[in-house]
Amino acid sequence: MIKVFLVDDEIATREGIRNSSLWEEGEYTLIGEAPDGEIALPMIYEEKPDIVITDIRMPFMDGLALSRAVKRNMPWIHIVILSGYSDFVYAKQAISLGVEEYLLKPVTADELRSALNKISEKIQEENRIRSNTHALQNRMASGMRFVQDKLLQSIMFSPVSEEEVQKTKTQMQNLGISIDAPCYTVAEITCSLPEGDVEECFRILLQLTDGSGGMILLCTFQEGVRALVMGNSREDVEDRAYTFASAALYTLEQNQAQDTLITIGEMCTDLSGIYESMRSARHIRYLAKKRPDNARMQIIGIQEIDDAPSTLQSLDIQPLYEQLRYVTSEEFPSVFQEYSYSLQGADVKAEGTREYLRMEGLMTAARIVREAGGEAGGVLNSQDYETVISQAPWETVYNALVSLISQALQYRDSTTHAYSNTAVVRAQQYMAHNFTDPNLMLQDAAKAAGMSNSRFSTVFSQETGVSFTSYLTGLRISKAKELLRATDMRSSQICFAVGYNDRHYFSYIFKKNVGMTPSEYRNENKPK
């Protein structure tokens, strides 16, 4: 079934299309609507329609701006433009954006059906091409791809000096690719495909980067694909990374991918920090794969790992903690040894160094446990703790520190508390208090949660199991059912009381979710 989303500021137009027989024939389903592009865009990102029908002249964000944003982040979506203006300039701009159909108002049901049928045929053809891996292999045959892959790997797979960064930038420029940006992050994508091939995953995802304006670059690694995401600010990078991750998840699922996991590393402001961003993304993947109960979380960012109880926010960040932040339990002993020796050369037995490392080790072990949701006293072995604070020989103290921190890391890797849903709870509370506001949008709930729109949309749907739009609709319909059962209010009054401005749309949404009209529901639930 083809999913369609409608955007038009004219209620009469939306109502006419909504009541069309198109949706009764079974091939198409209207999954949502909005009065302007600004409201529609986050809803489209959430609902992922196959086709967007949009008016061209709307307040706040017009149809062309909406089409541009949709095509940039979700290039597979097909767009139909509606306009009351026959101006060729609009048609020309629409065509340049990849809009498939341009219809003049007033549009008839037959005209709209014809346009949707044409696009449906294109979608079927695209699906056939997508299933044929040979159709995409020619695109990957270029030697430039191999060089780009190796250059990106060189700055992701190991720390690089400023000299190496400049050399890589020059080499990429020679390929016609710029990697200059104010901010960066790395996303890791792993999945199981029918072909079982990393190259197949790369080919599938490559189509999503076409609309990024060169701001997302891909390379492969042994287990999947890594994306270098660039942006003008931290907020821009976060938004772009989560939007890309959502689009990647959807596209991979369309290609029968299973066990898809996308992890987003920490932000950095220069290319020399890309390695640490990659490490943090890899670390999240390591943690996630050890937690089968969190398999539903298919997109996980560093913020979801870092979100800690408010009581921990005042703790000072310790250098040793930063060193161990993304290491696995297996990596820890060698990293700790290297850190110890780096304090004062090879003289780790010096009194000042020993005392510093003793305190650093204890504080780091305690912080790791606390940020994973536990109590240090209940997790860490008391005998090891006593050994560390005693005057035992340095080798004994050192081994006890290794044991304590290893216990903390193992606890961190086994607990499920690292994924905090505090922000989602805040958003749910905000929505519970404000769902009757007809102007409530995803942006408002995201602000209440302290997240960017794209990150919030992703995290919220994974935590609750439904999209923001579906959750909000559920709140409104639940309240409407309560009012229908317990009061004599008319449906038109209930419509406005639960946050809808259009009584016809309210009736449509109610029937779609409940299976009967508001009046039928009231009659079915009259007190006996």
N, C-alpha and C positions, 0 to 999 in steps of 0.2 A: 504494500500500500504506500502511495506517495503522500508525504506529509507536507502540508501547505501552511504558511504563516502570512497573515494579512496586515498591512500597515496603511492606514488612511485616516486623515483627520475629520473626514465627513462621516457622521454617524449613519446617514442614509445610504451611503455607498457601502459601508461595512455591513449594514443590515441586509442590503440587497444581495451581496455576495454570500453572506452567511446563510441566508435563507434559500440560496440556489439549490436546485436538485442535484448539483454536482456531487454534494457530500452524501447523497443517498444512494449513489450508484456503486459505492464500495471501492472504487479505484483510488479515490482521493479522500483525505481526511484533513479537516481544518483544525490545526492543533493550537492555534492562538491568534490573537490580534492585538493591535496597539494603535493609538491615535497619532503618534509621531515617531520619527526614527530614534530619538534619544531614549524613549521608553522601550522601543522595540529591540534595540541592539542587544542588551544583556539577555533579553528573553530569547532571542534567536540563538545566541551563544549557548543557552541552556537547553533549548528544545531541539536544536539541530534539525530544522526542516530540510526537505529536499528542494522546495521552491518557496521563494518569497515574492508575494505580490505587493507592490508598494506604489502609493501615489508619489508624484514628483514634487508637488508644492505642498509642504507641510511646515509648521512652526518648529523652531529649535533645531531640528536636523531634517533636512529635506531628503527626498528619495535618492538623489544622486550621491549625497554624502553617505547615506546609509548603505547604498550599493557598493561604494568604494570601500567602506569599512568591512563589509561582509566578504567581499571578494578577496580582501587582503588576508583575512584570518581564516576564512572557510571557503576556499576557492571552488569546492565541489557544489556549492549551493547555486541553484539557477534562479534568475531574477526576471520578473515580469513588471514592467513599468506601466502605471496608469497615469494618464494626464488629460487635463481639459484643454491643453494647449498644443496646437499642431506645429509649433515653432521647430524648425529643423535643427536649431542649435541644441535643444534638449535631446532629440533623437541621436544626434551625432555624439554628444557626450555619453549618452547611455550605451551606445554601441562600443565606444572606446573602453568602457568599463567591463565589457563582456556581458551586457544585458541581452537576454535571448529574445524577448518580445517587448514591443512598445505599442500599447493599445490606447486609443483615445476614448475619453469618457463622453457620454455614458456608454459603458461596455455592456453588451448583452451576454446572457448565459452561454449562448452558442459560440460567441467570439472567445470568451474565456475558456470554454471547454476545448476549443480548437487549439488555443495557445498551450494549455496544459498538456494536451495530447501530444503536441510536437515535442515539448520538453520531456515528457514521459518516454518517448521513443529515444531521445538523446541519452537519458539516464540509463535505459536498458542497454544501449550501445556501449556506454561508458563502463557499465558493469561487465559486459562481455570482454571489452579491452582489458579491464583491470584484472580479470581472471586469467588472461593470457600473458604470462610473464614475458614472452618473447617480444610483445609489443613495446615493453619498456626497456628491454635489454639494449636495444640500439642506442638509446639515450645515454647509457652508461658506458658505451664503448670507448669514449674519448680518453686519451692519455692524460688530459688535464684533470680529470676526476681523480686519477690515481695520485697525481702530484698534490692536489688540494688535500686529499685524504691524509697523506703523509705529513704535510705541513701542519695541519690542524692537530694531528696526533702528537707532533713534536712539542706543542705548547700545552697540551693537556696531560700527557703521560708522565711528565717529569718537571721539576722546577727549572726555570730558564732565567738566564741573566738578561740584563737590559740589552746587551749586545746581540744576544740570540733573538730577542723579541724584535729588534729593529731589522735583523736579517730576514726573519720570517715575514714581517710586514712588507718588506721590499719584494720578496719572492711572490707573495700573494698579489701584490699590486701588478707584478709582471703578468699574472694570470687574469688581470682585470677585476680583482676582488679586493675590496677594502675591508680591513678588520680594525679600523680606527673608530672608536666609540667612547663616550664618557663612562659607560657602565656595561658590565658583562655578567652572564651566569652560564652554567653548563647544566644541561638536562640529559639524563641517561634513559634510554628506552630499550627495554628487553621484552621479549614475547616468544611464544611458540607459534609458528606458522605451519600450515600443511606441508610447505616445501622444506621447512626446517633450516632456512638459510638466512644468515645475517644480511647478505646482499639483497635478498628479497625484501626484507624489512626496510633497508635503505631505499630501494626503488619506490616502495609504497609511500614512504615519508617525503621523498624528494619533491613530489608534486605540491606538498603543503608549503614549501619554502619559496615557491615561485612568486607568491603575492606578498612576500615579506620585504621586498625592496633590498635584498641582500643583507638583511639584518639577522637572518638565521642561516647558519652554515652547518652541514652535517659531515660526520666522519664515522667510520666503523671502528669497533673494537671486538675483542674475541667473543663477547656475549651479546652484542647488540649494536645500537647506534647511539652516538653522542651528538648533541646539538649545541653549538655555540650560539647563544642568544645575546644580541647587542641592543642597546637602547640609549636614550638621551638622559635617563635618570634611573634611580633605583625603582621608582614606581613604574616607569615605562617598561623597564626590563621585566619586572615581576608580572605586569599585565600581559606583556607579549609572551612570556614563558608559559604562563598558565593557559592562555588562549591557544597557543601552539600545542600544549600538552593535551588539552581537551579535544582539539581537532585531530591530533595524532591517535588518541585513544579510539575515537569514533571511526577513523579511516581504517585502522588496523582491525577493529572488530568487523567492519564491512568486508574485510578480506579473510575472515574466519580465524583471526589470531586469537590465541588463548593465553591465559596467565600473563597478560600485559601489565607491566609495571613501569611507571615513568617517575623518576625522582629528579628534583630540581635543587641544585646546590646553592651555596651562599653567593651573594652578589659581590662583585669586586669592581674597582675603578681603573684597573690597568691590566694589561695582558699578562704581566708576571704573576697575577693572582689567579689566573685561570686554572692552574694546577690544583690550588687549594679548593676552588669551586668544584672541580671534578672529584677531588677526594671526598668532599662532603656529600656530593650526589651518590658516589659509590658507597659511602658509609650508610646512607639512608637505605640504599638497596640491600645492603648486607643485613641491616636490622629488620627490614620488612620481610625478607625471605625467611627469617628465623621465627616470624610470627604468623602462623597460618590463620589465626583468628582475625588478623587484620587484612586478609586477602581482598576484602571489599574495597580497601583503600588503594586504588590503582594509580592515583597521582598524589605524590607526597613531596612537599617542599621542605626546605631546611627550617622554615618557620614552624611547621607542625612538629618537628623534633625539638626545636628550641623553646616552644611555648611552655614555660615553667610556671608553677604556682607563684602567686604574687609575693609570697614571703621570701622567695629566693631572689627577687629582682635586685635587692640591695647588696647582694654578695659581690665582693670584688672578684674580677676575673684574674685567675692566677696563670702565670706563664706555663707552668706544667700542665694545667688543665687544657690550655690551648694546644699544647703539643699532643695531648692524648684525646682531644675532642673527637676525632674521626678514625682513630685506630681500632682495629678489631682486637679481640682477646689474644689472637695468635700473633699479631704484630707487636703487641705491647712490650714484651721483654727487651727486644732489640732497640725499640724506640726509647724506652726508659734508660737503658744503658748509655745510648748515644747522648741523651739529655744530661745524664749525670756527668759524663766526661766533658761535656761542653761547658760546664760551670767554671771549672778551673783547670783546664787542660786535662791531664791524666791524674792529677792529684786529688782524687775524690775523697781521700781520707782526711784532708785538711779540716780542722775543727769548724771553721766558719761555713765551709761548704756543706759539711755533714749536717749542721744544725739547720741550715737553710733548706736543704733537701728533705730533711726529716719533717719539717713543718709543711713544706710544699706537698709532700706525699700524703700526709694525713689529711690536709685540707682538700686535696684533689679527690682522694678516695671518698671522703664524706660528701663532697659536692656532687660527684657522679651518682651516688646512691640517692641523695635527696632530690636531684632533678629527675630521677627516674621514678619518683613517688614513694621512696622508702625511707626508713630511719636508719642512720648509720649504725647505731648501737645494736639494732636487730639483725643487720646484714653482715657486718664486718666481724671477723673473729677476734674476740677479746684478747686472746693470748698473743696474737700478732701485734695488736694495738699496744699491749703492755711492753712487748719487746722493743717496739719503735721508740717509745718514750723512756726506755731504760738506758742505762749506761753500758749496754752490751757492746761487744766488739763491732766495728763498723760493718764487717761482712754479714754478721747476724742481723743487724738493723736493716741493711740493704735488702737482704732476702725477705725480711718481714714486710718491708714496704712493697716489694714486688708481689708478695702474697696478698696484701690488703687491697692494692689497686686492681689486681687480677680478680679478686672477689667482687669488687665494685663494678668492673666492666662486665663480668658474667651476669651480675644482677641486672645491669642496664640492658643487656642483650636478651634477657629472658622475660623482663616485665613488659606489660602492655601500657604502662602509665605514661610512656614517653610521648604518646600521641594525645595532646590535650584538646578537649572539646570545649574548653571554657569559653572561647570566642563564639562558638556556635550556640552555646546556651545563652550567651548575652543577646545574640541576634534573635533567637527564638522568643526570649522574654520581650525584646523590643517589638517584635511582630505581634505578639499576643496583646500588647497594649495599644498597638497602632493599626491593626489590620482593617479597621473600619474607615481609615483615611483612604479615599479613592486615589490619592496621589502617591501612596506608598510605593516605592520602587526598590529594586534590588540594591541600587546605590545607597539608599538610606540604611538598609540592614547591614550592608558591608561596612558602612561608616560606624555603625553601632558596634560591630565586631572588631573594628580596627584593622580591616583588611582592604586590599584593592578589590575592585569588582570581580576580576577574573579569578583571583585566588579564592575569594569568598564563595563564588558560584561553585567552584570545584570542591572545596572543603565541605561546604554545607551539604551538597548532594551526597557526598560520600559518608558523612556522619549520620545524616537522617535517612538516606535511602531514596529521597525524592528531590526534585529540583526546587529552587526557591519559589518559582511560579506555582508549582503543584502544592507546595506546603501552604502558601498564602491562600490559594483557592480552597484548600481543605479547611483552613480556619474560617473562611467566610461562609462556605457551604454548611459547615457544622453549626455555626451561629444561626444561619438562615433556617435550618431544619428545626433548631430549638425554638425560634420565634414562630415558625409555622405551627408547631405543636402546641405552644403554650400561650399564644396571643391571638387576637383577632385582627392584627395588622394586615393590611392589604399587601399583596406581593410587591407592588410598586414602592410601598413604604419600606418593606424589608430590604428591597434592592439597595436603597440609599443607606439604610441602617447598617448594612454589612460591608459597604465600601465600593458599590458599583454605581456608576453614573447613568448607565443605559439599562433600562428595565428589560428590553428585549435580549440584550446580551446576558443579563442575569438569568433569564429563563432558559436561554440556550446552554449556558454553563451548568446550571442546576440539573437540567435534564441529561446532559452529557455525563455528569458525575453520579447522579442518583438513579437515573433510568426512568424518571417520570418528571412531569412538570411540577412546579411548586403547588399548584391547586390540587393536582392528583395526589401529591405527597400529603397535603393537609387532609384530604378526604380519607386517605388510607390510615392516617394516624390520629383520627378524632378520638377523644376519650370515650370509652365504651359506657 
